[in-house]
């Protein structure tokens, strides 16, 4: 049984008790004798049941006076004394009285709930029997669906974006193959088209690899066994992977900060996360600039900060840059060759290690991305980690 169905069953059980309190008011001036009130113990149990429910429940009488609101409803800030404060909810109650049960998503202002606007799914039902006037009470059942709706939108965007991102290199390869066939007698043209085909193939391969990596990081697949990992080794590996792209733009990568920090994690994933941050900094920095990567210990975490003097990120986009395929500047993204998945991978690596990633940025000044990973509680001597690296073929 779904939570909403269970809730409505509970409301139906309590409807008799609530109606017993309200019927004298509805039928003032005469009419059929009212049903005898329910036993006090039943009324108390019914109210207790409603109060313990996670969904918010509000009961309005015929004049839109709030006669019952459970703690979840009052926590949303939609009720003050006996008044319902949200006009959209009052309008929904009116529609329920005239047309029967209704379902609708209603946006609650941030000033009511705090922490920004919230989206609630509302189910309105009539509690009186029959359609004869005067109108009776209406129950509104509200559930916070902000994250659910956002997740649905992200999934829709993901499917659409995957199709678009795959279509671009595949379409380019089809056109290049046709051009190569037409230019078979022109070696120079063949070489030029072959180089472009190689770039599109590389882009397609990188997209597929990152989709696979992201799928693994997001799925239920458990992490490999966590091992002591030296942050110095992670940074050195990431700098080495990014050096070629940086040299092509004459960008200097400087590393520093505290040495000999140790975390527990998966070295390959951590190296990929830092590599993605460095690659992002290189892609969006002007030529002949400088990128810094540094580590420090703070509040039980190893913090790895990557700072550039690039174009910066507009304030409106900063909360979304870790979403899959989200790009601040779509036209520039095609020139940098990115897939739009790099920062999403960083976020999931951080989450899977019990850490986080954050960004500070100013347009025209640059950006600093900070990856935070919990430090190992019992850090082994760093010399032991270096020796283990050497034994695995790394120096």
Beta strands, then each sheet from edge to edge (+ up, - down):
strand 1: 56-60
strand 2: 66-69
strand 3: 79-80
strand 4: 83-84
strand 5: 102-108
strand 6: 118-126
strand 7: 138-144
strand 8: 227-230
strand 9: 252-257
strand 10: 262-265
strand 11: 290-298
strand 12: 301-308
strand 13: 356-362
strand 14: 366-374
sheet 1: 2+ 1- 7+ 6- 5+
sheet 2: 3+ 4-
sheet 3: 8+ 10-
sheet 4: 9+ 11+ 12- 14+ 13-
end
